[in-house]
Amino acid sequence: MPYAMGEYYEQVNDYDLEYQSQSEQDLPFWRELVMRYTPSRVLELACGSGRIGLELLHAPGNFVLEGLDIEQGMLDAYQRKLAREPEEIQQRAILHHGDMCDYDLEHKGQFDLIFLPFNSICHLYEIEQQLCAFRTTYEHLAPGGHFVVDTFLPDIDYLSDALNRPSTVYLEDEIESPDGEFTMLLYTTRKYDPHEQLQHITWTHEKFFESGENERYLSKLDMHLFFPRELQMLFISTGFSVEAIYGDYLWKPFGKGSRQIVVGRKPKHN
Ligand SMILES: C[S@@+](CC[C@H](N)C(=O)[O-])C[C@H]1O[C@@H](n2cnc3c(N)ncnc32)[C@H](O)[C@@H]1O
């Protein structure tokens, strides 16, 4: 089955603008995580345009940070941002174009921390893809290394609404461009397929320019929804132990928040 994804991530500048507010929420969590684990080599799967990675490179610690993404446009934007960083930061970052279901990096077996943040796991649509991504990640970790996955908890009310036709239109955000050139309104409609556990989202980006002109485009994005036991089962069935699960970015226990942040661990000894 073909899944919709690429067109949404091709608009990298709009992506960056759209998720600035997400950074206020999740960046402190990821910074704290690297401070607690003190890794030497870290890999961010589905690293996008470097929203999280660039911030982590400024966190305490001298780890090497690798990033992997399937969208070349996202990686190009990350690389352009890296080029504006001091030399010592640039030297600690390595970017790879690849698929998280099937990657093979030079430092396989040497990563102390691999993380898959901000719902990106929802782009693993087929069970085989999910298992391959987890197995490959397991192989890339050093003994005792951590694999941390962050995704939202499926919301039953929201999903049941997404079964209705016509579906509700949500105004997701209203964002001013930094130079004041335009205001961007973001709308979504959602359709939920309960058998495939797939959420089909149609995004509308509408920009109102100071000049009086406006611009609008549609993009489609499919997301697989992970129910908690399913996600934990993926960890366990691929050899990880589940060391902790947090319910939000403030380290609340699982069940007290609207997220599932699962910390898996590869055993220290086989
Ligand atoms: C929600 S964005 C997250 C980007 C970044 N981690 C952040 O938090 O801003 C999801 C990213 O997953 C990437 N992606 C989707 N499927 C992928 C795959 N199979 N392998 C690698 N990257 C993938 C997309 O290109 C996109 O950059």
The ligand as an SDF file (V2000), in Angstrom:
LIG
                    3D

 27 29  0  0  0  0  0  0  0  0999 V2000
    8.0410   14.6280   12.3940 C   0  0  0  0  0  0  0  0  0  0  0  0
    9.5120   14.7900   11.4350 S   0  0  0  0  0  0  0  0  0  0  0  0
   10.7140   14.8310   12.7240 C   0  0  0  0  0  0  0  0  0  0  0  0
   11.9980   15.5020   12.3500 C   0  0  0  0  0  0  0  0  0  0  0  0
   12.9070   15.8360   13.5310 C   0  0  0  0  0  0  0  0  0  0  0  0
   13.3080   14.6470   14.2730 N   0  0  0  0  0  0  0  0  0  0  0  0
   12.1900   16.7980   14.4660 C   0  0  0  0  0  0  0  0  0  0  0  0
   11.8760   16.3890   15.5890 O   0  0  0  0  0  0  0  0  0  0  0  0
   11.9240   17.9330   14.0450 O   0  0  0  0  0  0  0  0  0  0  0  0
    9.6650   13.1570   10.7590 C   0  0  0  0  0  0  0  0  0  0  0  0
   10.9050   12.9210    9.9140 C   0  0  0  0  0  0  0  0  0  0  0  0
   10.9340   11.5200    9.6110 O   0  0  0  0  0  0  0  0  0  0  0  0
   11.5630   11.3590    8.3640 C   0  0  0  0  0  0  0  0  0  0  0  0
   11.2780    9.9840    7.9090 N   0  0  0  0  0  0  0  0  0  0  0  0
   10.0890    9.4510    7.5920 C   0  0  0  0  0  0  0  0  0  0  0  0
   10.2270    8.1580    7.2790 N   0  0  0  0  0  0  0  0  0  0  0  0
   11.5400    7.8580    7.4070 C   0  0  0  0  0  0  0  0  0  0  0  0
   12.3000    6.6740    7.2260 C   0  0  0  0  0  0  0  0  0  0  0  0
   11.7310    5.5180    6.8410 N   0  0  0  0  0  0  0  0  0  0  0  0
   13.6240    6.7070    7.4790 N   0  0  0  0  0  0  0  0  0  0  0  0
   14.2290    7.8700    7.8640 C   0  0  0  0  0  0  0  0  0  0  0  0
   13.5490    9.0300    8.0380 N   0  0  0  0  0  0  0  0  0  0  0  0
   12.2220    9.0280    7.8150 C   0  0  0  0  0  0  0  0  0  0  0  0
   10.9420   12.4710    7.5360 C   0  0  0  0  0  0  0  0  0  0  0  0
   11.6800   12.7340    6.3610 O   0  0  0  0  0  0  0  0  0  0  0  0
   10.9480   13.6290    8.5640 C   0  0  0  0  0  0  0  0  0  0  0  0
   12.1420   14.3700    8.4620 O   0  0  0  0  0  0  0  0  0  0  0  0
  1  2  1  0
  2  3  1  0
  2 10  1  0
  3  4  1  0
  4  5  1  0
  5  6  1  0
  5  7  1  0
  7  8  2  0
  7  9  1  0
 10 11  1  0
 11 12  1  0
 11 26  1  0
 12 13  1  0
 13 14  1  0
 13 24  1  0
 14 15  1  0
 14 23  1  0
 15 16  2  0
 16 17  1  0
 17 18  1  0
 17 23  2  0
 18 19  1  0
 18 20  2  0
 20 21  1  0
 21 22  2  0
 22 23  1  0
 24 25  1  0
 24 26  1  0
 26 27  1  0
M  CHG  2   2   1   9  -1
M  END
$$$$
